[in-house]
Amino acid sequence: MTALSKGIVSDHVDGIGVYTRSLLEELDKQDLETTLVNFGRCKTLAGRHHFSNHSNLCLPLPYPAAAAFSILTSSPFPGSIKPLSKIDLFHAPDHYIPRLRGIPVIATVMDVIPIVRPEWGSKRLRAAKNAAFRLMARSAQQIITISEYSKADIVHYFGIPAERISVTRLGVNPAYGQPVAPEIRQAVLRRYGLEAGFFIFVGTIQPRKNVARVIEAHRMLPAGLQKANPLVIVGRNGWGSDELLPELLALQTRRCGRWLDNVTDDDLYALLQSARALVYPSLYEGFGLPVLEGFAAGLPVIASNTTSIPEVAGDAALLVDPEHSAEIAGAMQRLAEDDVLAAGLAERGRARAKNFTWAECAQQTLAVYRNVAG
């Protein structure tokens, strides 16, 4: 659980970490003996997670070193044979996939973005990392992925047969849909210097999230609409976003919005339920969980018409070409001016979000476990 481990240590769990944590919480409710395996992180994780029905195990080497050794020698991960000897099945819920001896491995591959768009990641050891990703994924007995779009990508780019890939859709945390009391919402808005009715983006600030075009689209709106419906960007500064920082900071200077880089979950629920619409024109998603979170919070959503997002959004969102700022701006203006359209989308979004639960994701995952373990 490397991705979740990193999130626990940094006190910021997102993306794959949310998936891993949510799956563990649901598996906690099943009659299943589970061991949490970490790569060289046992001391830093001691006492920092609270999953009741799980034991813990630590493999000695950090994942990159163990994977390099395994690839170079065609051997199982160092130190894994004896400690894992009583394990029936190993599930790698992130892109850290071990090679083991005598134990079937199931690997969750959310997407193949590092292969399809390598320019969206660090150049450091890029070729080696991508080659290792392919090799380790191919070594797994079964792949779990999160959308039919990602499944097609894995077949195409990794050459893994479709019958070795299972799709389990993600769920949405019910907390997004639980109404936040008006007085709490007002207190949160006061703390951030906001009033209800803003556009909101939620996600790590990185190139594929397309935040630059979200800002550009907002600036295309008539001045009155910009002031009445400011833009709030919620997300930490990620890789490759340094050039965007002046634009993010200028939102407040121009009195057209805010960049909030460190928001608690409770504050996020209050902000979403105070917004006019969620704007999420990501350039590439294996699933697009923020779309569902916006639906659950009762927001109309503007989202991309590409990659996996139409599969998730269905007919409950305004879908736009994410590479055309004017199209994003047009959708924003429609939702700012047409309350009937906004209310209809919000209603459809709430209904669609109910079809995506972590309990169902866990049940589908258990079915894969049973099929592979026999």
Secondary structure, 3 states (H helix, E strand, C coil): CHHHHHHHHHCCCCCHHHHHHHHHHHHCCCCCCEEEEEECCHHHHCCCCCCCCEEEEEECCCHHHHHHHHHHHCCCCCCCCCCCCCCCCEEECCCCCCCCCCCCEEEECCCCHHHHCHHHCCCCCHHHHHHHHHHHHHHCCEEEECCHHHHHHHHHHHCCCHHHEEECCCCCCHHHHCCCCHHHHHHHHHHHCCCCCCEEEECCECHHHCHHHHHHHHHHCCHHHHHHCCEEEECCECCCCHHHHHHHHHHHHCCCEEEECCCCHHHHHHHHCCCCEEEECCCCCCCCHHHHHHHHCCCCEEEECCCCHHHHHCCCCEEECCCCHHHHHHHHHHHHHCHHHHHHHHHHHHHHHCCCCHHHHHHHHHHHHHHHHC
